[in-house]
Amino acid sequence: MSKPPSELIHALVLREMQDGVVRDGLWAQAMAESGADAIKAKAKYISLRAASMQEETKNLLLKQIQTGIKQENFKPKDFLSSLDMKKNKP
């Protein structure tokens, strides 16, 4: 089970909404789960979007870490480690 979204994530969701950005699919889900009560739907939307944003953030961080690991392990063709140099000594 993951941690509940942070205050920062909730603030970002609120900022999105103030800017007029609403995810239609999540809004429809919120309306359905709230019995089409707009006030309850807004609260539900915030909860759904915060969870969604938290998951997106987690996935983005994992992708960046994986990319960093790949780049760290990449060796150009002309790269020789000290072990490679010892192996190639006559």
Secondary structure in CASP SS format (residue, H / E / C, confidence):
PFRMAT SS
TARGET T0000
AUTHOR 0000-0000-0000
METHOD secondary structure of the structure
MODEL  1
M C 1.00
S C 1.00
K C 1.00
P C 1.00
P C 1.00
S C 1.00
E H 1.00
L H 1.00
I H 1.00
H H 1.00
A H 1.00
L H 1.00
V H 1.00
L H 1.00
R H 1.00
E H 1.00
M H 1.00
Q H 1.00
D C 1.00
G C 1.00
V C 1.00
V C 1.00
R C 1.00
D H 1.00
G H 1.00
L H 1.00
W H 1.00
A H 1.00
Q H 1.00
A H 1.00
M H 1.00
A H 1.00
E H 1.00
S C 1.00
G C 1.00
A C 1.00
D C 1.00
A H 1.00
I H 1.00
K H 1.00
A H 1.00
K H 1.00
A H 1.00
K H 1.00
Y H 1.00
I H 1.00
S H 1.00
L H 1.00
R H 1.00
A H 1.00
A H 1.00
S H 1.00
M H 1.00
Q H 1.00
E H 1.00
E H 1.00
T H 1.00
K H 1.00
N H 1.00
L H 1.00
L H 1.00
L H 1.00
K H 1.00
Q H 1.00
I H 1.00
Q H 1.00
T H 1.00
G H 1.00
I H 1.00
K H 1.00
Q H 1.00
E H 1.00
N H 1.00
F C 1.00
K C 1.00
P C 1.00
K C 1.00
D C 1.00
F C 1.00
L C 1.00
S C 1.00
S H 1.00
L H 1.00
D H 1.00
M H 1.00
K H 1.00
K H 1.00
N C 1.00
K C 1.00
P C 1.00
END
